[in-house]
Every structure is written in structure tokens, then in C-alpha cells.
């Protein structure tokens, strides 16, 4: 199982803490150290909607002024491929191919415990 995000993200820290507390094996992938390409983004988009994956509340979104672009889904995908910090975090990709976006303790307990 892989957990994608950035180290200083509170939601990523919560997910890491959850997995460690419950002795669940996982590998972390930091977007800043190892950016993911469109192939990974597209694989996730087969499982979740682009609006769920695209973080329009991120600092990167505000800094780039993307609100003014009026992005459609294709535009969101393009920006996710170009700038991984626009991905809502964390993204957990399970060994069976499931994709979970964001940290929700109740959902994590239902899925992983």
C-alpha cells in the first residue's frame, strides 16, 4: 500500500499516525521528492472523480490563481499532472487497487481495521 502526499501536511501526518498505531504496512511517496506523472493521476481518476482529487483549497491553487481560470475537469487533470501539490492529500493506493482520497478516521477504520 502506498500513501502519497507531502510530509508537512496535517492530513498526511494523521494518516501516517493511524497506520503506525494500527501496525499497518505502507510506503510513503512525497510529491516533492518523487512527483507522480499523468499515468498515476489517470489511474486514480479511474477510481475517483477529478473534483474529489483536485484540491481547490490548497495554497498552490491560490498562489497560481487557478480560481480565475474556471477549470473544467480536463483542465483540473492537466494541472494535477503538472503540479502534484494540487492533489488533495493524502491519497492512499491499496494493494488491491482501491484509491482513498483525504483522511477520514471513520472511513479508515472501516476500510483498514
C-alpha positions in Angstrom: 0.0 0.0 0.0 1.2 3.5 -0.8 0.4 6.8 0.9 1.0 9.8 -1.4 1.3 13.3 -0.1 3.8 15.8 1.4 5.5 15.5 4.7 4.3 18.8 6.2 0.6 18.2 5.5 -1.5 17.7 8.6 -3.8 15.2 6.9 -0.9 13.1 5.7 0.5 13.1 9.3 -2.8 11.9 10.6 -2.9 9.1 8.1 0.7 8.1 8.9 -0.1 8.1 12.6 -3.2 6.0 12.0 -1.3 3.3 10.0 1.5 3.2 12.5 -0.8 3.0 15.5 -2.6 0.0 13.9 0.6 -1.7 12.6 -0.5 -1.4 9.0 2.4 -1.6 6.5 2.6 1.2 4.0 5.1 3.1 1.9 5.1 6.9 1.7 5.6 8.8 -1.5 6.3 12.5 -1.1 5.2 14.5 -4.1 8.0 17.0 -3.7 10.7 14.3 -3.7 9.0 11.9 -6.2 6.4 13.7 -8.3 3.8 11.4 -9.9 3.0 11.6 -13.6 -0.2 11.6 -15.6 -0.2 7.8 -15.7 -0.6 7.7 -11.9 -3.1 10.6 -11.9 -5.1 8.8 -14.7 -5.0 5.5 -12.7 -6.5 7.4 -9.7 -9.1 9.1 -11.9 -10.4 5.6 -12.9 -11.4 5.2 -9.2 -12.3 8.7 -8.0 -13.7 11.9 -9.6 -11.4 14.6 -10.6 -13.2 17.0 -8.3 -12.5 14.7 -5.3 -8.8 14.6 -6.2 -8.3 18.2 -7.1 -7.7 20.4 -4.0 -9.2 23.9 -4.7 -8.4 24.9 -1.1 -4.7 24.4 -1.4 -2.0 27.1 -1.1 -0.8 26.1 -4.5 -4.3 26.7 -6.0 -4.4 30.2 -4.5 -0.8 31.1 -5.5 -1.4 30.1 -9.1 -4.6 32.0 -9.3 -6.4 29.0 -10.7 -9.8 30.2 -9.5 -9.7 32.8 -12.2 -9.2 30.1 -14.9 -12.6 28.4 -14.4 -11.1 25.0 -14.9 -13.2 22.2 -16.3 -12.4 18.5 -15.5 -9.9 18.3 -18.3 -8.2 21.4 -17.0 -8.1 20.1 -13.5 -6.5 16.8 -14.7 -3.9 18.8 -16.6 -2.9 20.8 -13.6 -2.9 17.7 -11.3 -0.3 16.2 -13.7 1.7 19.4 -13.8 1.6 20.3 -10.1 1.1 17.4 -7.7 0.6 19.7 -4.7 -2.8 20.4 -6.1 -3.8 16.8 -5.3 -6.0 16.5 -2.2 -4.0 14.7 0.4 -3.3 12.0 1.3 -4.0 9.6 -1.5 -3.9 6.0 -0.4 -3.5 3.4 -3.1 -4.2 0.0 -1.7 -2.6 -3.2 -2.9 -6.0 -4.3 -4.4 -6.2 -1.1 -6.5 -8.6 0.9 -4.3 -7.9 4.7 -4.1 -8.9 6.7 -1.0 -8.5 10.5 -1.0 -8.2 12.5 2.1 -8.1 11.4 5.8 -11.3 10.4 7.4 -10.7 8.3 10.5 -14.1 6.6 10.4 -13.5 5.6 6.8 -10.0 4.4 7.5 -11.3 2.3 10.4 -14.0 0.7 8.1 -11.5 0.0 5.3 -8.4 -1.0 7.2 -9.4 -2.5 10.5 
